[in-house]
Amino acid sequence: MAVMIYIVKIKRSISMLAFHNLGIGKLRLGSDLSSLGSVAPFGKSDAEYFIPAPDAQSWYRYIDDDLVIWGNGKSFNPRSIYLGVDERKQLVKISIFPEPGTSVKVEGIINEVYEQTGMLGDGGIRGLLGSNGADFKIWAPSDRKIMVTFFNPASNYLGPPVINMFFATVAEASRKQNLIYRSWKFLDRQ
């Protein structure tokens, strides 16, 4: 029986995506959406949690059930990955939502991967909506092509932890491309 379990595990493949200077694994900023494989348009189930900006046609969800993201020998599982595209359907933003409970590990991995340049920014907010606060950190790889941000809220009302990757040269334009968390949907109604 142990042999049959082993055979099943061999058939099940795990996709490993490594952090690099243009994104993670085959998800490279600037890539054509059609070259990325398993993607689905932003749909109704996605809209239950997020408002896509500038519109739903600008966002896709990367589909892979057995996915691990790694860097410097450490890894974490993402809950979901969303891909922001421009009008030519080229990848301009990657938003990675880690599984709950892995945020400290995620921050450590990002810090180790991009430590050669250090952190560009570190900030936080306290007391918003009764929260204990939230941390926001920014990194840039040594070639300065992209920026990596990590938002780690201390309250579910502020949304889930998220890693965003985008071109540093279009940082202003990438601010318009966002997934806005529907936090008010989850507020207790009495």
C-alpha positions, 0 to 999 in steps of 0.5 A: 500500500505504501508503494501506491501512495508513493506512485500517486505522489509522483504523478502529482506535480508541484510548481515551484516559482522562485523570486527573481529580478522580474517576478517569480518563476515564469511570471515575469513582468513584461511577459505576454499574458498568452505565454503564461499558461494557466490563467483565468479572467477576473470573475464573479468569485474574485469580485466577492473579495476585490474591486479591480482597478482600473477594471476587471479586464485588467486582471487575471488569476493565475491557476495552479493548485499545487504551487510553492513560492521560494527564495533562498531555500525557504518557501511558502504557499500562496492562497492566490496570485493575480496578474495585472495587465496593460492594454496590450495584455502584457504583465505589469503587476503581480499580486501574491496573497500568501496563505494565512499565518505565513506573513512573517515567513514571507517577509523574511524570504523577501528580505533575504532574496533582496537583501543586497540592496536593503529595504527602500522603505518601511512604514506602518499605520496604527489604530485604523478601524480599531486595528493593532496596525499594519506594516508596509515594506518596499524593496528593490532588486539590485538592478532596480527594474522592479519594486516589491512591496509587502503589506501585512495588516494586523487586522482582517478589516484591512485586508489580507497580507499581499506582495506586489511586484511591478516595474520601478519605472512605472511605479506611478502608473502601477498605483492605478492598477490595484485590487481593492479589498472589500473590507466593509463586506466583513465588518460585523453588522449588528 
